[in-house]
Amino acid sequence: MTLRRWTKPVDGTIPVQALLYDDEVLLATQDNVGVYDGNQKSPNHQSGTVYVSTHRLFYISSEHRRSRSFVMDLSYVTRTEHYAGLFKSSPKVTLYITSPTLSPETVAVDSSAVFESWECEVCGYRNPPGLSPAAARICGLCGISRDSVPAQQTPLSNAIPSSSSMPSLHESSEIACSACTFLNHPSLQACEICGTPLPRPRTSKSAPSSRPVSPDLSDDDAGDSSPQLIKISFRKGGDKVFYGILRTSLKGKAWLMAATPSAVDSEANRKGISGILKAAENSAQNRVINMDAAFQDIEALKVRTREMVHLAADLNEKLTALSSTADPGVTVEPEEATFIRSSLSQLGLQMTNAPVTQDMITDEERWTEQLAQELSGVLQGKTRNSTGLMRERGLIALDEVWGGWNRARGVSLLPPATMLQVTPLLPRFTEPPIHLRTLSSGMRVLHTPAFASMAFATRLIEGMTTSGPKTVAQIATEERIAIPMASELVIGAEADGDICRDDEACMITGGGNQTRYTANVFVGYVWDGHAVES
């Protein structure tokens, strides 16, 4: 029988995807099919679903999934035919099967290594089961073919016990106690643990050597050299698509892919340490390519966004001019203007003035002046009612100004070097004028005239004269600035000789354990005919 000889039973209750090899791919499926064993219908396989993969053909019975499902290797199929059907005859696909010419090594691998793990003789790696027979011949770590390493074979005389040694093997088996299940030596009469009498094993006699051999179920097909066939009957269509995919799978011969040298080399390159390094290199290259593409998209988006911002500014200025020149009795904003402004507001592009960019002005000096004017609006506000970064503050760090300015500009970002070129021009566009100052620690700040060196020192001396010595925290609270920035200003005033400190390091403990600062009373003091400057 063709089905009995060339197919293997499978458990149809398990999904077909779980029955596939690790390197096997499911290609197509078709339900409502029946199977012919040769030219005769197979009564147990008339209602089921057929699956075709890159390596095998599955039949899952609809009624008896566990007992009447089978699988067949596509390597057995040598020729196919398609019958379109006529009248009541359903379409059929015929598979002609012939025994493949396999080497003994291949047969051994196909029968044992597919569902068993094996240890490589070269690197000692234990390969997991689940691969197809072709892929199972390649070590997953070093890529060496299993067939290229001769396996250590046990002599036949040692592997097969003689008839005289068989009873001794049976007699040397341990006896389990019926009470405590302890395995006792076969020479003992009672259990070594609990003392319960041990059951004696029954001695069985071997069959005589002249016993007739049971006939093989497939012996009737062994002498038949004609090609055998299996037919798949499609009861509800789908035969053409299934037949096309089946022919593609047969032409691909995925079950032989690892047997060719090129396939072995490519498989070995994907395995082992070299495969790991190659995968890491490919991952890094793909990451660089993706980053380059992302940055190119960002640059293109910046260009398009700048154009949209300019368009929004132009439209807004035109609408404002139209509103200012309209007659009082006429509607100020027509329906079109309202629609345009609402659209700009939804897009987030409703801006009074677009940020100044270098491509808008060819003159370098004029571009710097425009940036200074724009920065002045960010610091002090563009109108009297608007609030800027320094509207309520007289001192601000330069890094905070740079971050706030770039946030206000949107996508047209400026580097810190450009900001350092712009800050000297701020006094021309700000009221009160804002100047740049470098503190003793190197930190750069923007300040109003109230926080200039002389003005701050004068204010400190006046406060210390009336209220006495003060700490840095008290000075920061009075000036409404951060404590680190107040400490920088106090250190600068001390370096100029305007104030002096009173701390434990000077062995003057009248003010407690905190450092206090007081006005320098030694300035202008005459000592021994000489005036003390500082």
C-alpha positions, 0 to 999 in steps of 0.5 A, spaced: 500 500 500 502 506 497 500 510 503 502 505 508 509 505 505 510 512 504 507 516 509 508 517 517 502 518 522 501 524 525 497 527 531 492 531 527 490 535 534 496 538 534 496 545 530 500 544 523 505 550 525 507 546 531 509 540 527 514 544 522 521 543 522 525 550 524 527 551 517 520 549 514 515 554 512 508 552 511 506 555 504 498 553 502 492 549 505 486 547 502 480 543 506 474 538 503 479 534 500 480 526 499 485 521 498 486 516 493 491 510 495 493 508 488 487 508 484 482 506 489 479 511 494 482 510 501 476 509 506 479 512 512 481 519 508 475 522 505 474 528 509 480 532 511 485 538 510 491 538 506 497 542 507 503 543 503 510 546 506 517 547 503 519 540 505 512 535 506 505 534 505 500 534 511 493 531 511 489 532 517 483 528 518 476 532 520 473 526 523 479 522 526 484 527 527 489 523 532 488 516 528 487 518 521 492 524 519 499 523 516 505 526 513 509 525 507 516 527 505 516 531 498 522 528 496 519 522 494 515 525 489 518 525 482 512 527 478 505 530 478 499 531 474 493 535 474 486 533 472 481 538 472 475 534 473 469 532 468 461 532 470 461 529 477 468 527 477 472 532 482 479 535 480 485 531 482 492 532 483 496 526 482 503 525 486 507 519 483 512 516 488 519 513 487 524 511 492 529 516 492 536 514 492 539 516 498 546 514 501 546 510 508 549 516 512 543 520 509 538 515 511 541 514 518 540 522 519 533 522 516 531 516 521 534 518 528 537 525 528 531 529 526 527 528 532 534 527 537 539 532 539 546 530 537 553 532 539 558 535 534 565 531 534 569 537 533 566 543 537 562 538 542 556 543 541 549 539 542 545 541 537 537 541 538 532 537 535 527 540 530 531 541 524 529 538 517 534 532 515 538 536 511 539 542 516 540 537 521 547 534 518 550 541 519 553 543 526 549 549 529 555 552 532 561 551 528 558 549 521 561 542 520 557 537 516 556 531 521 557 526 515 564 529 514 566 526 521 567 519 522 562 517 528 565 512 533 562 505 531 561 499 536 563 492 533 557 488 532 559 483 536 559 488 542 553 491 540 548 485 539 548 480 545 549 473 544 543 468 545 547 465 551 548 472 554 541 474 554 538 470 560 544 473 564 542 480 563 535 478 565 537 474 571 542 480 573 536 485 573 534 488 580 527 486 584 523 491 586 520 490 593 512 490 593 511 494 599 517 499 599 519 499 592 526 498 594 530 495 588 534 489 591 539 485 588 536 479 585 540 474 589 536 476 595 530 473 598 527 478 602 527 486 602 533 489 604 530 495 607 523 492 610 524 485 610 518 483 605 519 477 601 521 479 594 517 476 588 521 472 584 522 474 576 519 469 571 523 466 567 521 466 559 524 462 554 526 464 547 523 462 541 526 457 537 531 459 531 526 456 526 520 460 528 517 463 522 518 471 520 512 475 520 511 478 513 512 485 512 506 489 510 510 492 505 513 486 502 507 486 497 510 493 494 517 491 494 517 487 488 513 492 484 518 497 480 512 501 477 511 508 480 506 508 485 501 514 486 497 518 491 491 522 488 488 528 492 481 529 490 478 537 491 471 536 493 470 544 493 475 547 488 482 550 490 486 545 486 489 550 481 492 554 486 494 549 490 497 545 485 501 551 483 504 552 490 506 544 490 509 545 483 513 551 486 515 547 492 517 541 488 522 545 484 525 549 490 527 542 493 528 545 500 530 539 503 536 538 499 538 545 500 543 544 505 546 538 501 550 542 496 556 545 498 554 553 497 548 552 501 553 548 507 557 554 506 552 559 507 549 556 513 556 555 516 556 563 515 550 564 519 552 559 525 558 560 530 562 566 532 563 568 525 555 568 524 554 572 531 560 577 529 556 578 522 550 579 525 552 584 529 556 588 524 549 587 519 545 590 525 550 596 526 550 597 518 542 597 518 542 602 524 547 607 521 543 607 515 536 608 518 539 614 522 542 617 516 535 616 513 532 619 519 536 625 519 535 626 512 527 626 513 528 631 519 532 636 514 527 635 509 522 636 514 525 643 517 526 646 510 518 644 509 516 647 516 520 653 515 517 654 508 510 653 512 512 658 517 514 663 512 507 662 509 503 663 515 507 669 517 505 672 510 498 670 511 497 673 518 500 680 516 496 680 510 490 679 514 492 684 519 493 689 514 486 688 511 483 688 518 486 695 520 484 698 513 477 695 513 471 700 514 468 700 521 461 699 518 464 693 514 465 686 517 473 686 519 474 679 518 470 675 512 469 668 512 475 666 508 480 670 513 477 667 519 478 660 515 485 661 514 486 664 521 483 658 524 487 653 520 494 656 521 492 656 529 490 648 528 497 647 525 501 651 530 503 656 525 500 662 527 506 667 528 507 674 528 514 674 526 518 668 523 524 667 526 530 670 522 535 665 518 541 666 514 538 664 508 533 670 508 539 675 509 545 675 505 549 681 509 552 677 515 552 684 519 545 685 518 543 678 519 547 679 526 543 685 528 536 682 526 538 676 531 540 681 536 533 684 535 529 678 535 533 676 542 531 682 545 524 681 544 525 674 547 528 677 553 524 683 554 518 681 550 515 684 544 510 689 546 509 692 553 504 687 555 508 681 553 513 677 558 520 676 556 525 672 560 528 678 563 521 682 564 521 680 572 529 678 572 535 682 572 540 677 572 540 670 567 545 665 565 547 665 558 545 657 557 538 658 560 537 664 555 540 660 549 535 654 551 529 659 551 531 662 545 531 656 541 525 653 543 522 660 541 525 659 534 522 652 533 526 648 528 531 654 526 536 652 531 542 656 533 549 654 535 552 657 542 557 660 537 552 665 534 549 667 540 556 669 543 556 674 536 549 677 538 550 678 545 554 684 544 549 688 540 544 687 545 544 694 548 542 697 542 536 694 542 534 693 549 531 698 554 534 698 559 540 695 556 542 688 557 549 687 558 554 680 558 558 679 564 563 673 565 563 672 573 569 669 577 568 662 575 567 663 568 560 663 568 557 668 563 550 671 564 546 677 562 544 683 566 541 689 567 544 695 569 542 694 576 546 688 577 553 691 574 559 691 578 558 698 581 551 698 582 551 691 586 557 693 590 553 700 592 547 696 594 550 691 598 554 696 602 548 700 603 544 694 606 550 692 610 551 699 613 544 699 615 542 692 617 549 689 619 553 683 616 549 678 611 550 671 609 549 669 601 542 666 603 540 673 605 543 677 599 540 672 594 533 673 598 533 680 598 536 680 590 531 675 588 536 671 585 539 664 586 544 662 591 550 660 587 549 666 582 549 671 589 555 667 591 558 669 584 556 676 585 559 677 592 565 673 591 566 679 585 565 684 590 570 682 595 575 681 590 574 688 588 575 690 595 568 693 596 566 688 602 570 683 606 568 676 610 567 674 617 568 667 618 571 661 622 577 661 617 579 668 619 578 666 627 573 671 628 566 667 630 562 673 632 557 671 627 556 664 628 559 658 624 556 661 617 560 666 613 558 673 613 560 679 609 560 686 611 562 693 608 570 694 608 571 699 613 578 699 611 578 703 605 580 710 605 583 709 612 590 712 614 595 708 617 602 711 619 601 717 614 599 712 608 591 711 606 589 704 605 586 703 599 583 696 600 
